[in-house]
Amino acid sequence: MSRIAARRRITRLTAGGPTRRREDHLAVEEPLEIRVSGTSLAITMRTPGHDVELAAGFLVSEGVIHHAEHFAGSIHCASDGEPNTYNILDVTLGPGVPPPDPSLERNFYTTSSCGLCGKASIDAVRTQGRFVVDDDPLTIDASLLITFPDLLREQQAVFDRTGGLHAAGLFDGTTGELLVLREDVGRHNAVDKVVGWALMQGLLPGRGHVLMVSGRASFELTQKALMAGIPMLAAVSAPSSLAAELAEEAGLTLVGFLRGDSMVIYARPDRITNEPADEPTEAPADAPANDRTDAPADEPPHDEARPRTAAAVSSVPSAVSTPRVGTRQGG
């Protein structure tokens, strides 16, 4: 835990009230250089832990590998003449797997909040996937899907101590079982760790599974789900417009504002059943699709209109409470 959460003396101040000095825990953020056969590919800011999964998931997201046998092994190494800080990971690809395209090289640090900003070119943003999700037969009832945020939140041990990590989890779409959860200061890193775990477990493509994230659903996270062959991405907050467009184009079910007993579906609502089933009704064009006043602290409410393609779902009454999610920092 020492490399995941760090202790620091802080001053806690309440306006008009007392000022206290005490010890607090912060999420650790350190650089990780990912190399392939000794050649540097990327440097990302991450929370240490599950680095091998992070590298494997990153390579899946970039279209370099697709199956467990493509990842032959990895080793933490040190810079020349320097002690091993476990911040450099060298990956060996399986026999016959071609090395990454040089255009994937990231020429500067990628931050914990942006995984795409280090791309060598904008043209490299849309990565060609090996898997298709449009024909995935997954269906899940809303009453089961609304349990996922609480299941995710209950397992966020480091978030409980720091309040500063994003989480991603992979769920079995049939049983609702949380198969794996990973935390990181970067939302894209958390997803890469989950995808890397799935790769090593032989679960790619992730047919019949649901990827759940604790924040927003960006274009990059949607693309990562597609690259892993996962047919559904659910988030407790909003997706971006480009994420919704990509999901619609690829046939991925995209769910946002999954909180309490409701959700907003932005693409492929046919995979989510709602018993007792009600026919969807058309709301007025200027009516918001969801109340945003309970958005996490790093995602303040907005006033712009919702995409009109979104479908709002309210499930049968449930005892599931709104999860406590969010971070103290952007990302």
SVG drawing of the C-alpha trace seen along z (x, -y; Angstrom):
<svg xmlns="http://www.w3.org/2000/svg" viewBox="-46 -33 72 51">
<polyline fill="none" stroke="black" stroke-width="0.4" points="0.0,0.0 3.0,-2.3 3.4,-3.0 -0.3,-3.4 -1.1,-5.8 1.3,-8.3 1.0,-10.1 1.3,-13.8 0.7,-16.4 -2.2,-18.7 -4.0,-21.7 -7.8,-21.3 -9.6,-24.7 -13.3,-25.4 -14.3,-29.0 -15.3,-30.7 -14.3,-27.5 -11.2,-25.7 -8.0,-25.0 -6.5,-21.6 -3.3,-19.9 -3.4,-16.2 -2.1,-13.4 -3.9,-12.5 -3.4,-10.0 -2.8,-11.0 -3.0,-8.8 0.5,-8.2 1.1,-9.3 4.4,-8.2 5.5,-7.9 5.6,-4.5 7.6,-4.1 6.3,-1.2 8.9,0.4 8.5,3.1 11.7,5.2 13.8,2.3 12.1,-0.4 10.2,-3.1 6.6,-3.3 4.8,-5.5 5.2,-7.2 2.0,-7.6 1.3,-9.0 -0.2,-6.2 -0.8,-4.9 1.8,-2.1 0.4,1.4 -0.8,3.9 1.7,2.4 1.8,5.5 -1.9,5.4 -1.7,1.7 0.9,2.4 -1.0,5.3 -4.3,3.3 -2.5,0.4 -1.2,2.6 -4.7,4.0 -6.1,0.5 -3.5,-0.5 -4.3,2.6 -0.8,4.2 -2.1,7.4 -5.4,9.2 -5.0,12.5 -3.1,13.7 -0.5,15.6 0.5,12.3 1.9,11.1 5.0,13.3 6.2,11.5 7.5,8.4 10.1,7.2 10.7,4.0 14.1,2.6 16.2,-0.3 17.8,-3.1 21.5,-2.8 23.4,-3.3 20.2,-4.0 18.5,-2.0 15.3,-0.1 12.4,-2.3 9.9,0.0 8.8,-2.8 10.1,-1.2 8.4,1.9 9.8,3.8 7.3,6.0 8.2,9.0 5.7,9.9 4.8,13.4 6.3,15.2 5.2,13.7 3.6,10.6 4.8,7.5 6.2,4.7 4.1,1.5 3.8,-0.9 6.3,-3.8 3.4,-6.2 2.1,-5.0 5.1,-6.5 4.2,-9.1 6.7,-11.9 6.0,-13.3 4.4,-12.4 0.7,-11.6 -1.0,-12.9 -3.3,-11.0 -6.2,-13.0 -5.4,-12.6 -4.4,-9.4 -4.8,-10.6 -2.9,-13.9 0.4,-12.3 -0.5,-10.6 2.0,-11.2 -0.9,-12.5 -4.6,-13.1 -5.1,-10.5 -3.9,-7.8 -6.8,-8.5 -9.2,-6.1 -7.6,-2.7 -8.7,0.2 -10.3,2.9 -10.0,6.6 -13.3,7.4 -17.0,6.7 -19.6,5.9 -22.6,5.1 -23.7,8.7 -23.1,9.4 -26.4,11.0 -25.9,9.5 -29.1,8.4 -29.3,7.3 -32.3,6.1 -32.2,2.6 -32.8,4.0 -29.4,5.9 -27.5,3.1 -28.4,0.5 -26.6,2.7 -23.2,2.3 -22.2,-1.2 -22.6,-0.1 -20.7,3.1 -17.9,1.1 -17.8,-1.5 -17.7,1.2 -14.4,2.5 -12.6,-0.9 -10.3,-0.4 -7.7,-3.0 -10.4,-5.6 -11.7,-5.2 -8.2,-6.3 -7.4,-9.0 -10.6,-10.2 -8.4,-10.6 -8.7,-7.5 -10.9,-6.5 -12.2,-3.0 -13.1,-0.6 -14.6,2.9 -15.6,5.7 -18.9,7.4 -20.4,10.7 -23.5,9.5 -25.5,12.6 -24.8,13.1 -23.9,9.5 -20.7,10.7 -17.8,8.2 -14.9,10.1 -12.2,7.5 -11.8,3.9 -8.8,1.6 -8.1,-1.9 -5.8,-4.6 -5.3,-8.3 -6.0,-8.1 -9.4,-6.8 -7.8,-5.5 -5.2,-3.6 -7.8,-2.0 -9.6,-0.7 -6.3,0.5 -5.6,2.5 -9.0,4.1 -8.5,4.9 -5.0,6.2 -6.4,8.5 -9.1,9.8 -6.5,10.4 -4.4,12.5 -7.5,14.5 -8.3,15.3 -11.5,13.3 -11.0,11.3 -13.1,10.5 -15.2,9.6 -18.5,10.8 -21.3,10.8 -19.5,8.5 -20.1,4.9 -17.3,2.4 -18.2,0.0 -16.4,-3.2 -16.7,-5.6 -16.6,-8.9 -17.3,-10.2 -17.4,-8.0 -15.0,-9.7 -14.3,-8.8 -11.1,-7.1 -12.8,-4.8 -15.4,-3.9 -12.7,-3.0 -10.9,-0.9 -14.1,1.0 -14.5,1.6 -10.9,2.7 -11.5,5.3 -14.7,6.5 -16.8,5.4 -20.4,4.7 -21.5,2.4 -19.9,-0.6 -21.7,-2.1 -20.7,-5.2 -22.0,-7.1 -21.6,-10.4 -22.0,-11.8 -20.5,-10.6 -19.0,-13.0 -20.7,-13.6 -17.9,-11.8 -18.2,-8.8 -21.9,-8.5 -21.3,-8.8 -18.6,-6.1 -20.9,-3.8 -23.8,-4.3 -21.5,-3.6 -20.0,-0.5 -23.1,1.0 -21.9,0.6 -24.5,0.0 -23.5,-3.3 -25.0,-4.1 -24.5,-7.3 -25.8,-8.7 -26.1,-5.2 -27.2,-6.2 -29.8,-5.0 -32.5,-3.3 -32.2,-5.2 -29.9,-5.7 -29.6,-7.3 -28.9,-5.2 -27.1,-6.9 -26.7,-4.0 -28.1,-0.5 -30.9,-0.6 -32.2,2.8 -29.7,4.7 -31.3,3.3 -34.7,4.8 -36.9,3.2 -39.5,5.4 -42.3,4.5 -41.6,3.2 -43.0,-0.2 -43.1,-1.7 -40.7,-4.6 -42.4,-8.0 -41.1,-11.1 -40.2,-13.9 -40.4,-17.6 -37.4,-18.6 -36.2,-21.0 -36.6,-18.6 -33.4,-17.4 -32.8,-13.6 -31.4,-13.5 -31.1,-15.7 -27.4,-16.7 -27.5,-18.3 -25.9,-15.2 -22.9,-15.2 -19.5,-14.3 -17.4,-17.3 -15.1,-17.2 -18.0,-17.1 -20.2,-20.1 -23.8,-20.3 -24.2,-21.7 -27.2,-23.3 -26.8,-22.3 -29.5,-20.0 -29.1,-16.2 -28.6,-14.4 -32.1,-13.6 -31.1,-10.0 -30.7,-9.3 -33.2,-7.0 -34.0,-7.3 -34.7,-4.2 -36.2,-3.9 -36.2,-0.5 -38.5,1.2 -38.1,-0.2 -34.8,0.7 -33.0,0.4 -29.8,-0.5 -28.6,-3.9 -26.7,-6.5 -23.0,-5.6 -20.4,-7.9 -18.1,-8.5 -15.8,-11.1 -12.3,-12.4 -10.7,-15.3 -8.8,-16.1 -9.4,-16.3 -8.6,-13.4"/>
</svg>
